[in-house]
Amino acid sequence: MAIPGFEAFFAGWQMDLRLAVVPPILCAIFRFVFIYLDGPKKISEWKKSQLFTCFRYGFWWGMDINSRFYLLTLAAVTLPASFIEAYMGISREIRLVLFVLYGLILYCAFVGKMLFYYHFHDVYNRNMWLGKNADKKNLLDIFFNQNHGALLLAGGAIYSLGIYFLGYWLLTQPAIALPTLGSVAGQYALNTGIFLFTIALYYWFNFGGTFRHRLKPEWDEVPEEVKNDVFLGKATMDDLVALKIVWKHPAPEFVAQSDEAAQRNIQAVLPEFSGKENPLTGFLRHAQGAKINRPKHIFFILEESHCQTLYDETYNMLNVVKYTKKLRSEAGSLVINNFQPAGMISQTALGSLLLGIYDCDVELNENKIIWDASQAWLPTTIAGQLAKLGYETSFWYGGSLNWGSLVHFVPAAGFAHAYGGPNFCPPDAPQTWLGVYDHIYLEEVAKRIEAEAGDKPQFHFIYTTSNHGPYNIPYEKYGIEENDAVDLPLGKLKSGDMDMRRFAGILYADKAVGDFVARMKKLDKDSLFILTGDHSSAVAPFDKEILPRKDMLLRERILTSFSMHHPQLKPEMFAGNVLGEHQNILPTIMELIAPAGHEYYSLKPPLTEKIQHIVTPYSWMTEESIGYYKDNVWQKLAPSPQEVPMEHGEMQYRQEWQAWQSITGWLLRHPEEEQ
């Protein structure tokens, strides 16, 4: 016999099941599109077993989130509709609204992942947390002008309409009638069994096709044949799963580790560390004696998104850094072509450079502890240490000092003066959301330095902004044409497309820096110049077939640029080094200009000493190989136009890697040490 209410539950449950089938299919389609568009291989070039495993494991892992949509409609619609007649009358419409909303969430997560991969060559990761302080206007500018935002929004509207009609069709399909039994007891038993089955079904899918929670799919359990392929390993993870992982880990583990664990880690690079003192005091060094005449002006130029890639012979067909290439070829120029940044994005690289410790993605520039810190607590700052040598220190930025809380952070980092482009450039100076156009900004910096030149030696830290998306500066107006950067035909590159605009933008920024250096050399021919980038960027359009390979090398993904210029610099001063990193710059300056015995602090040695390997919180490097800790992969370091095998497995120098992070964590946990 039928039991009132449960017939409605049984019919509603069938609607839930029909709708619940769709999200995993959508995720599989999005996974296929991601692999097809961004994969380094054609679909046919992967092993069928790899692709099958990627989609199979991705399906079960994705059910961690997708099964909750089934639970939502079951609990929020089907159950109450079984008892409330009025609610049952609108239950189909409520399901449809929830279905369209969830489908749209999947679409937005997928589009966001594609954009994130375009800019960072990775799926969602902890860098998302660093975006909370990003310039939102700039992000919108990039979205609409570089990433075809209007088309993506229009696509979302069309997609939502398609989801609506699909959901409507599924909800209007006839339901199977509830089986009826002759006895009340038997019917109740059947209904109870069906109800319990609906709940068990959720747990079975949520746990990945098992009722054992500990077997639930996760990153550590991704099959090796997929995980060992870095790209497919990332593709296995559904977008909402990746977002969930990011959400659950707002801060790196080293920040919350115990002091005992930090002490053990730090002792890998500082064996005498007892855990009771400021670890930075253990990095005291003594200069060996000046190797060049003390320069009256030191210019540290940090170039936005400047990478080593464009200096590699592999990319000689791209003539986008011809001005700094010319500078590098002049006498008195020293270059390191394998040079790692201290951070993988702007804020972390800048913070690390100014403070002399690794930011480790915790945004030290936004931390009030740092703003209030004394130089005794952070004796490693570049400005503070050059001030002790008698230099007047100035920080120049093309944008507003409100970005990244620089107005608070820069003085805390030891600078006597801080200037933001909009404040000292002409009021009508054109600017992007990031800052005043580089050539105008650097011209104004030059004018002020020339006007204020006195007897006191000066250190100028100069940070540019224009080499950045969406590359909508009118370059032609300022004498930069696309064919100045790239001679067409070249692969599938076409005049006017975004890749060509990017190349024109890089050349424009390169010329602005080259002109500034030439002008400052006229002011003082004995100036010391340091040129580097804040981080690398994806500049090579592999989809345009300018190279035989279809993906970035690790060196291209990680390495920034570095050169140093002074009339008295000679190659032997760099001790035959071919490796370097941001934290080697300050001690190198000290060893070049400081008198013998001068005390200074530095985590890393100078480039005047032989360096066998490099380790940062992100990557390691020897003269043969380069590795990336997040993905547990390494590759040969040398440039190559061809594909280079990617090795997967345990990383080298893990103890040193942990030590640099633990130092930052220890300092954040012990602000009392600034007293």
Protein Blocks (a to p, Z undefined) as FASTA:
>chain_A
ZZehjlmmmmmmmmmmmmmmmmmmmmmmmmmmmmmmmpcbdfklpcfklmmmmmmmmmmm
mmmmmmmmmmmmmmmmmmmmmmmmklmmmmmmmmmmmmmmmmmmmmmmmmmmmmmmmmno
pacdfklmmmmmpcfklmmmmmmmmnommmmmmmmmmmmmmmmmmmmmmmmpccdddddd
fbfklmmmmmmmmmmmmmmmmmmmmnoopabfklpccfklgcfklmmmmklmmmmpcfkl
mmmmmmmmmbcfklmpcfklmmmmmmmmmmmlgolacfklmmcccdebdfbdcdfbdcdd
ddehiafklmpmklmmpcfklmmmmmmmpghiacdfbdcdfbfbfklmmmmmmnopafkl
nommlpmklmmpcfklmmmbfklmmmmnopacddddfbdfkggolmmmmmmnopabdcdf
klmgcfklccdfkbccfklmmmmmmmmmmmmgcfbdcddddddfklccehlacfklnopa
fklmpccdehjbdehiaklmmmmmmmmmmmmmmmmmmmmmmmommbccddddfbdcdfbd
fknopafbfcdcfklmmmccdddddfkbcfklnnopabdcfklmmmmmmmmmmcghiacd
dfbdcfkbccfbdcdfkbccdfkbccdfklopaddfbdcfbdcdddedddehklmmmmmm
mmmmmmmmmmmlmZZ
